[in-house]
């Protein structure tokens, strides 16, 4: 196992972009080579060592056994784990936009909060955020129609509006509350929200499954109440309690499933 430790030594209010800081790109590099890895500072290219102290423990022959641990104030560091395919990244701070965007494999852990577009268009892997996340988590990017299509997102806190916009596949688990329009334009996949939803989950959804274990402020009229089921099996797991199944959104000729627990 090879562990690459990055400790921030210089904070920048202008965002740093970490596209090149990935296990698959650094697992076979030595300390000097990692220090010279280029990151973007606004529109400038600078070596990683300008902002981070680098240390290495152990070694490995493949990216699967490479771990990157990032410490410091990272709330202005964007694209952590962007397009990641292997290995593990641990960020011990709040992080900026696009963490885990387009990732296809590996495991990212954020021990803090995340800005918008976390897990955007991801196709595989696991993104776990221990705090809160702002809007468009697991969604498509602005102007696109393909959202998350694989992998798993786990959010221990709350999420903002339009969770999983245009979601195609994969799984999302929210331990806290969710703002408006969770699962909007959803065409597949599974979302579970253990807290409350402000209103309008599943707007314009065509397929897929949303489970809400808390309360819902308001449902859209495009959902038809089907039946009440005790301890239903959903997504291969039994959910304890009484749930009501709704189907829709009929406004989009949808056949999605929206399960809401009676509390």
C-alpha positions as CSV (number, residue, x, y, z in Angstrom):
1,X,0.0,0.0,0.0
2,X,1.3,3.4,-0.9
3,X,0.0,6.5,0.9
4,X,0.6,9.9,-0.5
5,X,0.1,12.6,2.1
6,X,-0.6,16.2,1.0
7,X,-0.5,18.9,3.6
8,X,-1.5,22.4,2.6
9,X,1.1,24.9,3.4
10,X,-0.2,27.9,1.5
11,X,-3.9,28.9,1.2
12,X,-5.3,30.6,-1.9
13,X,-8.6,32.4,-2.2
14,X,-8.4,31.7,-6.0
15,X,-9.5,28.1,-6.5
16,X,-7.0,25.3,-7.0
17,X,-7.9,22.6,-9.4
18,X,-6.9,19.0,-8.6
19,X,-7.7,17.2,-11.9
20,X,-4.1,15.7,-11.9
21,X,-4.1,14.6,-8.3
22,X,-5.3,11.0,-8.8
23,X,-4.1,7.6,-7.6
24,X,-3.9,6.3,-11.2
25,X,-1.6,9.3,-12.2
26,X,0.6,9.3,-9.1
27,X,1.0,5.7,-7.8
28,X,4.3,5.1,-9.6
29,X,5.7,8.6,-9.0
30,X,8.4,9.5,-6.5
31,X,8.3,12.4,-4.1
32,X,10.0,14.9,-6.4
33,X,7.8,13.9,-9.4
34,X,4.6,14.4,-7.3
35,X,5.8,17.8,-6.1
36,X,6.3,18.8,-9.7
37,X,2.8,17.7,-10.7
38,X,0.9,20.6,-12.3
39,X,-2.2,22.0,-10.8
40,X,-4.3,24.9,-12.0
41,X,-4.4,28.1,-9.9
42,X,-7.1,30.1,-11.6
43,X,-5.8,30.3,-15.2
44,X,-2.2,29.6,-14.2
45,X,-0.3,26.3,-14.0
46,X,1.8,25.8,-10.9
47,X,3.6,22.8,-9.3
48,X,1.8,21.1,-6.5
49,X,4.6,21.9,-4.1
50,X,3.8,25.6,-4.2
51,X,0.8,24.9,-2.0
52,X,1.3,21.4,-0.5
53,X,3.9,19.6,1.4
54,X,4.3,16.0,0.0
55,X,5.2,12.9,1.9
56,X,5.0,9.2,1.0
57,X,4.6,6.0,3.0
58,X,5.0,2.6,1.4
59,X,4.9,1.7,-2.2
60,X,2.7,-0.2,-4.7
61,X,2.6,-1.5,-8.2
62,X,-0.8,-0.5,-9.1
63,X,-3.3,2.4,-8.5
64,X,-5.8,0.1,-6.7
65,X,-3.4,0.1,-3.7
66,X,-2.6,3.8,-3.8
67,X,-4.2,6.2,-1.3
68,X,-4.0,10.0,-1.3
69,X,-4.7,11.9,2.0
70,X,-5.2,15.6,1.8
71,X,-5.1,17.9,4.8
72,X,-5.6,21.6,5.3
73,X,-8.3,24.1,4.4
74,X,-9.6,22.7,1.1
75,X,-12.8,24.7,0.7
76,X,-11.2,26.4,-2.3
77,X,-9.9,23.2,-3.9
78,X,-12.0,22.0,-6.9
79,X,-12.2,18.8,-8.8
80,X,-10.9,16.5,-6.1
81,X,-11.1,13.0,-7.6
82,X,-12.4,14.3,-10.9
83,X,-12.5,11.4,-13.4
84,X,-10.9,9.0,-10.8
85,X,-11.0,5.4,-11.7
86,X,-8.9,3.6,-9.0
87,X,-7.6,3.8,-5.5
88,X,-8.7,6.0,-2.6
89,X,-8.7,9.7,-1.8
90,X,-9.4,11.1,1.7
91,X,-10.0,14.8,2.1
92,X,-10.0,16.0,5.7
93,X,-11.8,19.3,5.2
94,X,-14.7,21.0,3.5
95,X,-14.1,20.9,-0.3
96,X,-15.1,23.0,-3.3
97,X,-17.0,22.2,-6.5
98,X,-17.1,18.9,-8.5
99,X,-15.6,16.5,-5.9
100,X,-15.9,13.0,-7.5
101,X,-17.3,14.4,-10.8
102,X,-17.2,11.8,-13.6
103,X,-15.5,9.3,-11.4
104,X,-15.7,5.7,-12.6
105,X,-14.1,3.7,-9.8
106,X,-12.3,3.9,-6.5
107,X,-13.4,5.5,-3.2
108,X,-13.5,9.1,-2.1
109,X,-14.1,10.1,1.5
110,X,-14.7,13.8,2.4
111,X,-14.6,14.5,6.1
112,X,-16.5,17.7,5.8
113,X,-19.0,19.5,3.6
114,X,-19.0,19.7,-0.2
115,X,-20.0,22.4,-2.7
116,X,-22.3,21.9,-5.7
117,X,-22.0,19.2,-8.3
118,X,-20.5,16.5,-6.0
119,X,-20.5,13.2,-8.0
120,X,-21.6,14.9,-11.2
121,X,-22.0,12.4,-14.0
122,X,-20.2,9.7,-12.1
123,X,-20.3,6.2,-13.6
124,X,-18.8,4.0,-10.8
125,X,-17.0,4.0,-7.5
126,X,-18.1,5.3,-4.1
127,X,-18.3,8.9,-3.0
128,X,-18.9,9.4,0.7
129,X,-19.3,12.8,2.2
130,X,-19.6,13.1,6.0
131,X,-21.1,16.5,6.1
132,X,-23.6,18.5,3.9
133,X,-23.7,18.9,0.1
134,X,-25.1,21.8,-1.9
135,X,-27.2,21.6,-5.0
136,X,-26.9,19.2,-8.0
137,X,-25.3,16.3,-6.3
138,X,-25.1,13.3,-8.6
139,X,-26.6,15.4,-11.4
140,X,-25.9,16.2,-15.0
141,X,-23.8,19.3,-15.7
142,X,-25.5,22.5,-16.8
143,X,-26.9,22.1,-20.3
144,X,-26.4,18.3,-20.3
145,X,-28.9,15.5,-19.9
146,X,-26.9,12.6,-18.7
147,X,-26.6,12.5,-14.9
148,X,-25.1,9.8,-12.6
149,X,-25.1,6.4,-14.4
150,X,-23.4,4.2,-11.9
151,X,-21.6,3.9,-8.6
152,X,-22.8,5.0,-5.1
153,X,-23.0,8.3,-3.3
154,X,-23.5,8.4,0.5
155,X,-24.2,11.7,2.2
156,X,-24.3,11.7,6.0
157,X,-25.7,15.3,6.2
158,X,-28.2,17.3,4.2
159,X,-28.3,18.0,0.4
160,X,-29.5,21.0,-1.6
161,X,-31.9,21.3,-4.5
162,X,-32.2,19.1,-7.6
163,X,-30.4,16.0,-6.2
164,X,-29.7,13.5,-9.0
165,X,-31.0,15.7,-11.9
166,X,-31.2,13.4,-14.9
167,X,-30.0,10.3,-13.0
168,X,-29.7,7.2,-15.1
169,X,-28.5,4.5,-12.8
170,X,-26.5,4.0,-9.6
171,X,-27.4,4.5,-5.9
172,X,-27.7,7.6,-3.7
173,X,-28.2,7.4,0.1
174,X,-28.9,10.6,2.0
175,X,-28.9,10.4,5.8
176,X,-30.2,13.9,6.4
177,X,-32.8,16.2,4.7
178,X,-33.2,17.2,1.1
179,X,-34.3,20.4,-0.6
180,X,-36.7,20.6,-3.5
181,X,-36.9,18.5,-6.7
182,X,-34.9,15.4,-5.6
183,X,-34.7,13.0,-8.6
184,X,-35.9,15.6,-11.1
185,X,-35.8,14.2,-14.7
186,X,-34.7,10.8,-13.3
187,X,-34.7,7.9,-15.8
188,X,-33.3,5.2,-13.6
189,X,-31.4,4.3,-10.4
190,X,-32.2,4.4,-6.7
191,X,-32.4,7.2,-4.2
192,X,-33.0,6.8,-0.5
193,X,-33.6,9.9,1.7
194,X,-33.8,9.1,5.4
195,X,-34.7,12.7,6.5
196,X,-37.3,15.1,5.3
197,X,-37.9,16.5,1.7
198,X,-39.0,20.1,1.3
199,X,-41.2,19.4,-1.7
200,X,-41.7,18.0,-5.2
201,X,-39.6,14.9,-5.2
202,X,-39.5,13.1,-8.6
203,X,-40.6,15.9,-10.8
204,X,-40.6,14.9,-14.5
205,X,-39.1,11.4,-13.5
206,X,-39.7,8.6,-16.0
207,X,-38.2,5.6,-14.3
208,X,-36.3,4.8,-11.2
209,X,-37.0,4.5,-7.5
210,X,-37.1,7.1,-4.7
211,X,-37.6,6.1,-1.0
212,X,-38.3,8.8,1.6
213,X,-38.2,7.8,5.2
214,X,-39.0,11.3,6.6
215,X,-41.8,13.7,5.8
216,X,-42.6,15.4,2.4
217,X,-43.8,19.0,2.3
218,X,-45.7,18.7,-1.0
219,X,-46.1,16.1,-3.8
220,X,-46.6,17.0,-7.4
221,X,-50.0,16.3,-8.9
222,X,-48.4,14.0,-11.5
223,X,-48.0,11.1,-8.9
224,X,-50.8,8.5,-8.5
225,X,-51.3,6.8,-5.2
226,X,-51.2,3.1,-5.7
227,X,-51.1,1.1,-2.5
228,X,-49.9,0.9,1.1
229,X,-47.5,-1.9,1.9
230,X,-46.0,-3.0,5.2
231,X,-42.3,-3.8,5.3
232,X,-41.9,-3.6,1.5
233,X,-38.8,-5.0,-0.3
234,X,-37.3,-2.2,-2.3
235,X,-34.0,-2.4,-4.2
236,X,-33.3,-5.8,-2.7
237,X,-33.8,-4.7,0.9
238,X,-36.7,-4.9,3.3
239,X,-37.8,-1.5,4.7
240,X,-39.4,-1.7,8.1
241,X,-42.6,0.2,8.5
242,X,-45.7,1.2,6.5
243,X,-45.0,2.7,3.1
244,X,-47.2,4.3,0.4
245,X,-46.3,3.7,-3.2
246,X,-46.9,6.5,-5.8
247,X,-46.2,6.2,-9.5
248,X,-45.3,9.0,-11.9
249,X,-44.6,11.6,-13.0
250,X,-47.6,11.2,-15.4
251,X,-46.8,14.7,-16.7
252,X,-43.7,13.1,-18.3
253,X,-45.5,9.8,-19.1
254,X,-43.4,8.4,-16.3
255,X,-43.5,5.1,-14.5
256,X,-41.2,5.9,-11.6
257,X,-41.7,4.6,-8.1
258,X,-41.9,7.0,-5.2
259,X,-42.2,5.3,-1.8
260,X,-43.0,7.4,1.3
261,X,-43.0,6.1,4.8
262,X,-45.8,6.8,7.2
263,X,-44.5,8.6,10.2
